[in-house]
Amino acid sequence: MIVLAGATLSGAVDPLNIPLKKLLSSPNDKAKVVFEIPIEVKILDVSKDFDWYKVNISFKLGPFEQSHTGWVKIPFDEILLAHQ
């Protein structure tokens, strides 16, 4: 779990700009970093039913850069119901 937020030029926080850079050992800001993620994953948009998320994944390797944008289904409502 990562709690990072990006800021816009106006100083307002964009709730969808969540760069995922660290994999932590537990869901806690003070947890041990298990892995530094060498790619950038950003949530760009979310569908009206909150099941689909538009993400951008990019990484650099030397002078080469790859970037891919697409939609991924994350059914949080089903996940939350399964954990109750």
C-alpha positions as CSV (number, residue, x, y, z in Angstrom):
1,M,0.0,0.0,0.0
2,I,1.4,3.4,-0.9
3,V,0.1,6.7,0.2
4,L,1.6,9.2,-2.2
5,A,-0.3,12.0,-3.9
6,G,0.7,14.4,-6.7
7,A,0.0,18.1,-6.6
8,T,-1.2,20.2,-9.5
9,L,0.1,23.7,-10.3
10,S,-2.7,25.3,-8.4
11,G,-1.5,23.4,-5.3
12,A,-4.7,21.1,-5.2
13,V,-4.1,17.4,-4.8
14,D,-5.2,15.3,-7.7
15,P,-6.8,12.1,-6.0
16,L,-6.1,10.0,-9.1
17,N,-2.4,10.9,-9.3
18,I,-1.1,8.1,-7.2
19,P,2.4,7.1,-8.2
20,L,3.1,3.6,-7.0
21,K,6.8,3.4,-6.2
22,K,7.3,1.3,-3.1
23,L,6.0,-2.2,-2.1
24,L,5.6,-2.3,1.7
25,S,5.6,-5.2,4.1
26,S,2.3,-4.2,5.7
27,P,-0.5,-1.6,5.1
28,N,1.2,1.1,7.2
29,D,3.2,4.1,6.2
30,K,6.0,3.1,8.6
31,A,6.3,-0.4,7.2
32,K,9.5,-1.8,5.8
33,V,10.1,-1.3,2.1
34,V,10.2,-4.7,0.5
35,F,10.8,-3.5,-3.1
36,E,11.4,-0.2,-4.9
37,I,9.3,-0.5,-8.0
38,P,11.4,0.5,-11.0
39,I,8.3,1.4,-13.0
40,E,5.8,4.2,-12.7
41,V,2.2,3.2,-12.4
42,K,-0.4,6.0,-12.4
43,I,-4.2,5.9,-12.1
44,L,-5.5,8.3,-14.7
45,D,-9.3,7.7,-14.6
46,V,-12.0,5.5,-13.1
47,S,-15.2,4.2,-14.6
48,K,-18.6,5.3,-13.2
49,D,-19.1,1.9,-11.5
50,F,-15.6,2.1,-10.0
51,D,-14.7,-1.4,-11.4
52,W,-12.5,-0.2,-14.2
53,Y,-9.3,2.0,-13.8
54,K,-7.4,3.6,-16.6
55,V,-3.7,3.3,-15.8
56,N,-0.4,4.4,-17.3
57,I,2.6,2.1,-16.8
58,S,6.0,3.5,-17.9
59,F,9.7,2.7,-17.3
60,K,13.1,3.7,-18.5
61,L,16.0,1.5,-19.2
62,G,19.0,3.6,-20.2
63,P,18.0,5.9,-23.1
64,F,14.9,3.9,-23.8
65,E,11.5,4.6,-22.4
66,Q,8.3,2.5,-22.7
67,S,4.9,3.8,-21.7
68,H,1.5,1.9,-22.0
69,T,-2.0,3.2,-21.1
70,G,-5.0,1.0,-20.8
71,W,-7.9,-0.1,-18.6
72,V,-7.7,-2.8,-15.8
73,K,-10.7,-4.2,-13.9
74,I,-10.4,-4.2,-10.1
75,P,-13.7,-5.1,-8.7
76,F,-13.3,-3.6,-5.2
77,D,-16.9,-4.1,-4.3
78,E,-16.5,-7.9,-4.8
79,I,-13.3,-7.9,-2.9
80,L,-14.8,-6.0,0.0
81,L,-17.8,-8.3,0.2
82,A,-15.5,-11.4,0.2
83,H,-13.7,-10.0,3.3
84,Q,-16.8,-9.3,5.4
